[in-house]
Amino acid sequence: MAEAAAGFLEQLKSCIVWSWTYLWTVWFFVVLFLVYILRVPLKINDNLSTVSMFLNTLTPKFYVALGTSSLIAGLILIFEWWYFRKYGTSFIEQVSVSHLRPLLGGVDNNSSNNSNSSNGDSDSNRQSVSECKVWRNPLNLFRGAEYNRYTWVTGREPLTYYDMNLSAQDHQTFFTCDSDHLRPADAIMQKAWRERNPQARISAAHEALEINEIRSRVEVPLIASSTIWEIKLLPKCATAYILLAEEEATTIAEAEKLFKQALKAGDGCYRRSQQLQHHGSQYEAQHRRDTNVLVYIKRRLAMCARRLGRTREAVKMMRDLMKEFPLLSMFNIHENLLEALLELQAYADVQAVLAKYDDISLPKSATICYTAALLKARAVSDKFSPEAASRRGLSTAEMNAVEAIHRAVEFNPHVPKYLLEMKSLILPPEHILKRGDSEAIAYAFFHLAHWKRVEGALNLLHCTWEGTFRMIPYPLEKGHLFYPYPICTETADRELLPSFHEVSVYPKKELPFFILFTAGLCSFTAMLALLTHQFPELMGVFAKAMIDIFCSTEFRDWNCKSIFMSVEDGLEIPLAPLSRHFQN
C-alpha cells in the first residue's frame, strides 16, 4: 500500500508538471472562456469604463514610474530566466542562501568548519576543472577519408571551428619544436598547421616535400664521395605526409600508403634525434617532437588496419606500440586496443586490459566504465528476465552487472540513449569532454555493434540504467561513486558538436515542482475567490456539500483504514519484541 501510495503521488506530481509545462495555452484559453461566460455577472463593460475613467485622471508621472518599474521587472525576469537556463538555479535564491543567510545568523562561523569547507571547495573546484578539460578523441576519424565524404554526401559540416582549432593547437604542440626554423621543410609545416584553409595546408605540405626533394638533389653531388649513410641525412618531411594522409587522402587505403611513407621518414628522424638528445635542450626538444610524430604515425597505421578489416594486425601494432612507449598515455592507445579486442570477441584479453587501466588513480572514461559493464552483463544477460528477477530477486552475478551499469551511467549518463537508439548518432568530434554528450557519441559510434553482439546486454541496460538516478537525486551537488557531475558539460559540448545535433543535457533543467505547485495553487485560489465574490450563495452551497462529504462517517472510516494499512505495510518489526518492550 505504501509503495502504491508513493507511486500514485509520483504519478500525480508528473501529471501536474506535464500539464503546467505543455498545457499552459489550454489553461489560458479556459480562463478567457470563463471570463467571456461571466462577462454579464462580472459587469466587465462597466468595470472597463470605470478603469478607463480612472486612467484618464492619472498624471504623466504615473506612466513614467509605471514604465520604469515594468522595464526593471522585465530585465530582472529575463536575467533570472537566463541564469536558470545556464546554471540550473535561481540567482536570487543563490544570493539569498550564500550572502544573506550568513548575515542573518543561519551559518555557524566556526573557523575550523570554514577552513574544512574551503579546502573541500578548492578540491571540488580542482576536480571540476580537470573534468571539464577537453581531451583528444582516441578514436577520431580521418578528415579526408571520412569527415569530408560525409560533407560531400549530406552537405553538412560534421566538425565545428572550435573542434578544428583545438586540433590545430594539438598539431602545433605534437609536431613542432623551437628548432624547426633551421630546416626549411619543417618551417613550412610549422606555418601549415596554423592555416585555417584546408587547401592551403595541403599545398604547404606538398611544398615541404618538394623543398626536401630539391635539397636532396642539390646536396647529393656535393657529398658524392661520402658514404651512403651520410647521404641519408636528408630525410623527407614526416609531418607533411601526416597532413596529406589526414586531409588529402579520400580513402583509408590511400591514407595508409601515405602513413607508411611517413613512418619511413619519421623512424629515421627518431633514431637520429635519439642519439643526439643528450647534447642539449634543443636536441632534447627535437627528440620529444620526433617521438610524438612516430607514436602518432604508428597509432594511425593501426587504426587504418582496423578500418580495413585487419583487426589482428591492428591489435599487434597497438600492443607493440604500448610496450615501446609505455609512458605516452596522452594518446589513450588502450582505448583503441579495447575496441579492437571487442571486435575479435577476445573478452579475456579485454578483461586483462581493464584490470590494468581501470584503476582508481587513473582518469576514467566512458570506454573503460561501459566496457567493464558490458563484460559483467555478458555473464548474465542471456538469461536475464525482469519478471523472474522481480519474483526471486537478483543473483550475485546479476547484482554485480547492475552495479557496473549504474557505475557507468553515473560516469556518463548520456551513453544509454545512444546504445538503446533513443537518440540518433552523428559522426564523433575530434575532441571530447569526459562525462559529456561528445564522449557518449564517440563511445556509442564504435561500441554499439559490440553491445548488440552480446545477447541480452541491451535488454539488461534498458531495464536497469534509469535506476542510477534514484541513487543520485542531486548529481550536481553529490555523486555516489564519482565526483559530482560537472555543470560545464553542456556549454563545452555545444562548442564541440555541430549545430544540427540536439545536445543531450543532464540533469534536465526543469522548473522546480514547488514553483509549479505554488502557481497552480494561487491560480486555483484566485478563481475560487472570484467565484465566491460573484456567486456567494452558490459557492456556499458547494462548500457546505464538500464539508459534509469530508466529515461523513464513511469517509473517516475509509481514510483511517487506508492509513492503518499503509503504516502496517511499511513497518517490518516483529510483534514479539514489541510486546516484551511494552510489558516492561
Phi, psi and omega in degrees: 000318181296318179295323179294319178295319178295319177296321178296319179295319178297319179295319178296319179297315179296324178295318179295316179298316181296318181296321180283340180277321188244340186251024180293331178293321178297317178299321181296315180291328176297318178296317178298318180295320179295319178296322179294319180295323184264021184295326180284310178297326180282350181054053185295320181297316179295320180293323178294320177295322177295318179295318178297321177296322179293320180292329179292335181274354182282150180273162178299333180298325180296317181293324177296314179295319179296316179295320179296313179296322178295320178297315179296317179297321178295319178296319178297320179296316180296317180295319178298318179296316179296317181294321179292320179295326185274318187248352176076016178211164180277135179294317180296319179294319180294318178295321180296317182287322187278324189246318183282326182297317176298325179293330180271004177085025182272354183232138178286128184269040178287131186293322180295319178295320180296319180294319179295318180294323179294321177295319178296320179295319180294320177297317180294325178294318179296319178295321180296320179296317180293323181286334179272007177289140179271131184247152173291131179288114182293342180250028185295150183277177177267134184294311184287317186275342185231304181296314182293326177295323176297320179294320179297323184280315188260340185077008180255147177268115182282344182248143177268162178296325179296318179295314180292327177294321175296322177295320177298320177294321177297317180297319178294328180285318186276325193252007180229160174210177186289340182266011182294333182291346179282343180241121186302320182295316179292328177295321177295318180293330177298323176283327183296323181293341180266355181287140177274327183280124180300320180295324178294322178294316180295318178297320179295323178295317176297320179297321179296320178292322179293319178297319177298320180293318180296317179298322179295317181293326181283320188272342180296315178297329181291335181239037184294333180278355182276179183277168179296325182297325180287329178294329181282008177286357180247079183281165173283162185278112183291322182293332176293318176296323178300313181297318180294322179293324182285320193244332182266324181296130182264352177226162179293325180296317177296319179297322180295320178298317180292324178292327177293321174295321177295326180295319178298314180291317182292325180293321177295316178297322181294317181294321179292314181292334177293326179285334185255004189294337182268007182272358179158169181294328180295316179291327178294318177295322179293321178294321178297320177296315181295327176294315178299319180296315182295317179297318180297317182296313182295322179295318180290328175295320176296322178292325175297316178298321178296319180293325183274007175092359179269069189290320180295321176297321178296319179297317179297317180296320180292319179296317179297321180294320179290329176286323182287323181231075184287341185271349182273077180275355183294335181275348179052050183294335181296334177288324173296320180294319179299317181295319180292321178293324176295325177295324177280355184058034176270074188290331177294319177292324177298317179296324179293319178293319179297321180298334180274324188252345177272066183248152184293335182275349182259149178294136181278167175209165178297326179298316181292312184294314184283332174292320175298320177294323179296319179294320177293320180291330181298331183286338186230350190292329183291337180248006185282136176220126180299322181294316180293322180294325179290332180279311187258351184088170182273139174283175181296316179294319178294321178296319177297320178294317179295319178295322177294321177294317178298322178296316180294318181293324177295322179293312178221100183282357182273340187296316185303327180297327179277322178293324178273004177059036172277341175229148181280144180274153171233175176295136182291149178284171179281343176230150182229158174248118182299136183075008181254180181293327180296319177293323179297318179296315181297321179289309185294330182300322183259336188254357179299320179296326180290324176291322179293330182289331179275115185295126177084356183293316179292328177294317177296320177296318181297325184279341191237345192290328181286345176294342178298324187289341176286335179279336181233076182294335179234077188294335179283344183255321184208134177258178180258303178250343181236177176293162177306149182295129183291144183274356186268359188293320184297315181296315181292321179295326177294332176281328184275329186260149182294161186291334182282355178263134176276110185292133177282131184246131177220137346289152182296128185275107179239157174296137180302146181299328181297321179294316180295317179296319180295318179297316178295320179295318179295318179296317180295320179294319179296321179294319177296320179295320180295315180293323178294324180291322184273325182233071184296320183293314181296317179292328176296317177298317180296316180296319179296321179295318179295320179296319178298322180294312184289334181266002182289156182293320181298318181294319180295318180297317180295319181293315180297320180295318180294320179295317181297319180293321179294320178292321180294322178290326183285332181273131178238039182264132179293152185282331185298310178300324180296318181295320178295321180297319180287331178293321177293000000 
